Amino acid sequence: MNENAQQKFGFVAVIGEPNAGKSTLINNIIGTKVSIVSSKVQTTRTRVLGIAIENQTQIVFVDTPGIFQPDMKNKMERAIVASAWEGVADAEALVLLIDASKKIGGSTKIILERLREDKSKRCILVLNKIDRMRPQALLDISEQLNEENDFEATFMLSALKGKGVPDLLKYLEKNMPDGVWHFPEDQVTDMPMRLMAAEVTREKLFQSLHQELPYHLTVESDAWEEFDNGDVKIDQTIYIAREAHKKIVIGKGGAMLKKIGQSARLELEEILDTKVHLKLFVKVQENWLEDEDRYSLWGLDSNA
């Protein structure tokens, strides 16, 4: 970094429906995993900060949980959606990410309606997954959305493949306000490593288990030990809500748990750049979704 150049700094909230590709986009921009990814909706439970540097500008991306119409009887769903909108409130600019390969859903319409009501934030439209679309179809979607909404700019990209991502980053860099950097130059996220490790294992559970089971479990890192040779030993507990789910998570002869543990360990070794010894335990705790301390751990408001 040129010490004599004027520093710039800003927060950018990435919002959109569940599974629009928000976490994939932010991981691509940051250059490493800071947010877990799954094909299932509601994978991201809490706001995650990813910190990028482009020339003299430090941009903090807020990966918000997917916005949807929550079941008002479901405490977790209410807290997730509230967290997403809080991330919007703190940002200098918004990136509305839309999966262009799908029909615009009800959740996106809810977001657009709210943005039209509150024009205090600069909003950038980003159409994702363009590799699945014909160019004319993309132009039609862009034209329709821009006619109905006041977007500052529009970008079309593939978050997974990285196509078009540098153009978005360059635009954001130019439009961030002057300000000192809030984070060290080598920091890529504000997430504690214990929580990140638990999230990596939860991602593998989402990818390996089917139907609704992943929504009824959580993962916590209980112990973290670093050895003189650089190795790291991590003990984690997978909490599930029902005894009947325990056999599914463990699998026949422990095969499923072994598969999940091996996949999580390999990714953690890549993130931590060292050998990881990961031990997983499965524990039934029927009311874990009602535990106030867990909401605080995730940065969620249990009373939302």
Secondary structure, 3 states (H helix, E strand, C coil): CCCCCCCEEEEEEEECCCCCCHHHHHHHHHCCCCCCCCCCCCCCCCCEEEEEEECCEEEEEEECCCCCCCCCCCHHHHHHHHHHHHHHHCCCEEEEEEECCCCCCHHHHHHHHHHHHCCCCEEEEEEECHHHCCHHHHHHHHHHHHHHCCCCEEEECECCCCECHHHHHHHHHHCCCECCCCCCCCCCECCCHHHHHHHHHHHHHHHHCCCCHHHHEEEEEEEEEECCCCCEEEEEEEEECCHHHHHHHHCHHHHHHHHHHHHHHHHHHHHHCCCEEEEEEEEECCCHHHCHHHHHHCCCCCCC
